[in-house]
């Protein structure tokens, strides 16, 4: 007895054949579901079941609100049905068999980056991809190795959180030249035609200065890490002085700490920072009413110095980022970067690129979230 052919199999087999023979090519958009219902004379449930099956096999990608698109069908999928297929080298295709998206983080922590990684992974999985993370630790050579490795294993696209520095990595320039699907996270590279998704640092720092203005503090210090050509740090500097001007504040000096790569021991970095912060506070302690810190790690070292000098109750610290692991853990007024929106926007741009909808490369600025320190921690 011949096997009964279900209606969804008719739709599935027809679309599968069109994909395999090239009538539908990678990047092509399938007809909308209403048109398929009319064309095949079946129900909406039947069409959805056929499309879901094609998506599970990574023949198509379904994007909510945009439709279904033909994927470049991974060779690993054919191994299961072709006895004579030659297995690829391990370096070519990850063992999951899923198409890979790479992400290179400079660093991540509970204060910033961890939620971006989690959200990117969830979004990638929903879209039928495996997210492969790498880390540069602020080291340009490690960043170069990671880019080459991800391309070597056949990653379809790449998210990059660029290293701090006054010059661009030539491997990132090569991604642009090759038209390789790439989205920058956290920073932009001026003059480089790549999408970037990051926090609006100018708006964020200005909001912190406004907080001090609203609480009656006028003489405000600024402690940050030297810019070294990095967009985010330069913009935080701009935002601080923009706020100072807008709200009629008085800037009290500026402390620029050296940038130290994240592959250096935390203890060594903290020791260097504390020494310079202590010198700054000793010089301006009689004037200071508040201090804005450009980074969370800098704020923690500043708090430690103030506590050691018995100044913690008189001079308030606020900063970019905080520790949000666990409910009510943060202790400083700060700007929380909207990591979920950053990741979602970055993934949306990546999926567009993968189906050929590149459009104009843009710099997406995500507003920061102002978080006043919890009442129990107020001085």
Residue pairs with C-beta under 8 A, 6 or more apart in sequence:
7 40
7 42
7 43
7 46
8 42
8 46
8 47
8 49
8 50
8 53
9 50
10 40
10 42
11 36
11 40
11 42
11 46
11 47
11 50
12 50
12 53
12 54
14 40
15 24
15 30
15 50
15 51
15 54
15 59
15 60
16 54
16 59
18 24
19 54
19 59
19 60
19 70
19 73
20 73
24 30
24 70
25 70
26 70
26 71
26 72
26 73
27 69
27 70
27 355
27 356
28 69
28 70
29 67
29 68
29 69
29 70
29 355
30 36
30 51
30 60
30 67
30 68
30 69
30 70
31 39
32 67
33 44
33 47
33 48
33 51
36 42
36 47
37 43
37 44
37 47
40 46
40 47
51 60
51 62
51 68
52 62
54 60
54 68
55 61
55 62
55 68
55 128
57 73
57 77
58 71
58 73
58 74
58 77
58 98
58 99
58 128
59 70
59 71
59 73
60 68
60 69
60 70
60 71
61 68
61 69
61 71
61 127
61 128
61 351
61 354
61 355
62 68
63 69
63 127
63 351
63 355
69 355
71 99
71 128
72 99
72 156
74 93
74 97
74 98
74 99
75 88
75 93
76 88
76 93
76 97
77 97
78 85
79 85
79 87
91 152
91 153
92 152
92 153
92 154
93 153
93 154
94 100
94 130
94 132
94 153
94 154
96 130
98 128
98 129
98 130
99 128
99 129
99 130
99 156
100 129
100 130
100 131
100 132
100 150
100 153
100 154
100 155
100 156
101 124
101 129
101 130
101 131
101 132
101 155
101 156
101 157
101 158
101 159
101 350
102 131
102 132
102 133
102 134
102 146
102 150
102 155
102 157
102 158
102 159
103 117
103 120
103 131
103 132
103 133
103 134
103 158
103 159
103 160
103 161
103 185
104 133
104 134
104 135
104 136
104 143
104 146
104 147
104 150
104 158
104 159
104 160
104 161
105 113
105 117
105 133
105 134
105 135
105 136
105 161
106 135
106 136
106 137
106 138
106 143
106 161
106 162
106 163
106 164
106 186
106 262
107 113
107 135
107 137
107 138
107 262
108 114
108 116
108 117
108 135
109 296
110 323
110 324
110 325
111 296
111 297
111 321
111 322
111 323
111 324
112 296
112 321
112 337
112 339
113 161
113 339
114 339
115 339
115 340
115 343
116 185
116 339
116 342
116 343
117 133
119 339
119 340
119 343
119 344
119 347
120 131
120 159
120 343
120 346
120 347
121 131
123 343
123 344
123 347
124 130
124 131
124 347
125 131
127 347
127 351
129 156
132 150
132 153
132 155
134 146
134 149
134 150
135 142
135 146
136 142
136 143
136 146
136 161
136 163
137 261
137 262
137 263
138 163
138 164
138 259
138 261
138 262
138 263
139 163
139 261
139 263
140 163
140 165
140 169
142 263
143 160
143 162
143 163
143 169
143 171
144 169
144 170
144 171
147 158
147 160
147 169
147 171
147 172
147 175
148 171
150 158
151 158
151 180
156 181
156 354
157 180
157 181
157 182
157 183
157 350
157 353
157 354
158 175
158 180
158 181
158 182
158 183
159 182
159 183
159 184
159 185
159 346
159 350
160 172
160 182
160 183
160 184
160 185
161 184
161 185
161 186
161 187
162 168
162 169
162 172
162 184
162 186
162 187
162 189
163 169
164 228
164 229
164 230
164 233
164 259
165 228
165 229
165 230
166 228
166 229
167 229
168 189
168 192
172 182
172 189
172 192
172 194
173 192
174 180
175 182
175 194
176 182
176 192
176 193
176 194
181 350
181 353
181 354
182 194
182 195
182 353
183 194
183 195
183 196
183 197
183 346
183 349
183 350
183 353
184 194
184 195
184 196
184 197
184 198
185 196
185 197
185 198
185 342
185 346
186 198
186 199
186 232
186 342
187 196
187 198
187 230
187 231
187 232
188 194
188 196
188 198
188 231
188 363
189 196
189 231
190 231
193 361
194 361
195 346
195 349
195 353
195 361
195 362
195 363
195 364
196 362
196 363
196 364
197 342
197 345
197 346
197 349
197 364
197 366
198 231
198 232
198 342
198 363
198 364
198 365
198 366
199 232
199 335
199 337
199 338
199 342
199 365
199 366
199 367
199 368
200 365
200 366
200 367
200 368
201 232
201 235
201 236
201 238
201 239
201 320
201 368
202 235
202 236
202 238
202 239
202 242
203 239
203 365
203 367
203 368
204 236
204 239
204 320
204 335
204 337
204 367
204 368
205 235
205 236
205 237
205 238
205 239
205 240
205 242
205 243
205 292
205 294
205 320
205 335
206 239
206 240
206 242
206 243
206 246
207 243
207 335
207 368
207 370
208 240
208 243
208 292
208 318
208 319
208 320
208 333
208 334
208 335
209 220
209 239
209 240
209 243
209 244
209 246
209 247
209 249
209 292
210 243
210 246
210 247
211 318
211 333
211 370
211 372
212 218
212 220
212 249
212 289
212 290
212 292
212 316
212 318
213 243
213 247
213 248
213 249
215 316
217 289
217 290
217 316
218 248
218 249
218 250
218 289
219 249
219 250
219 252
219 287
219 288
219 289
219 290
220 244
220 249
220 250
220 251
220 252
220 288
220 289
220 290
220 291
220 292
221 251
221 252
221 253
221 254
221 255
221 280
221 284
221 288
221 290
221 291
221 292
222 237
222 240
222 251
222 253
222 254
222 255
222 291
222 292
222 294
223 254
223 255
223 257
223 277
223 280
223 291
223 292
223 293
223 294
223 298
223 302
224 233
224 236
224 237
224 240
224 254
224 255
224 256
224 257
224 293
224 294
224 295
224 298
225 233
225 256
225 257
225 258
225 259
225 294
225 295
225 298
226 233
226 256
226 257
226 258
226 259
227 233
227 234
227 237
228 259
230 259
233 294
236 294
236 320
237 294
240 251
240 292
240 294
241 251
243 249
244 250
244 251
252 284
252 287
252 288
253 280
253 283
253 284
255 276
255 277
255 280
257 272
257 273
257 276
257 277
257 298
258 272
260 268
260 269
260 272
269 297
270 297
270 301
273 297
273 298
273 301
274 301
274 304
274 305
277 298
277 301
277 302
277 305
278 305
278 308
278 309
281 288
281 302
281 305
281 306
281 309
281 311
281 315
282 309
285 309
285 311
285 315
288 315
289 314
289 315
289 316
290 315
290 316
290 317
290 318
291 302
291 315
291 316
291 317
291 318
292 318
292 319
293 299
293 302
293 317
293 318
293 319
293 320
294 319
294 320
295 319
295 320
295 321
296 319
296 320
296 321
296 322
296 323
296 334
298 319
299 317
299 318
299 319
299 332
299 334
302 317
303 312
303 317
303 332
306 312
306 315
306 317
312 379
313 379
316 333
316 379
317 332
318 332
318 333
318 334
319 332
319 334
319 335
320 334
320 335
320 337
320 368
321 334
321 335
321 336
321 337
322 329
322 330
322 331
322 332
322 334
322 336
322 371
323 329
323 330
324 330
324 336
328 374
330 371
330 373
330 374
331 373
331 374
331 377
332 373
333 371
333 372
333 373
334 371
334 373
335 368
335 369
335 370
335 371
336 368
336 369
336 370
336 371
337 366
337 368
337 369
338 366
338 367
338 368
338 369
341 366
342 366
345 364
345 366
349 364
352 358
352 359
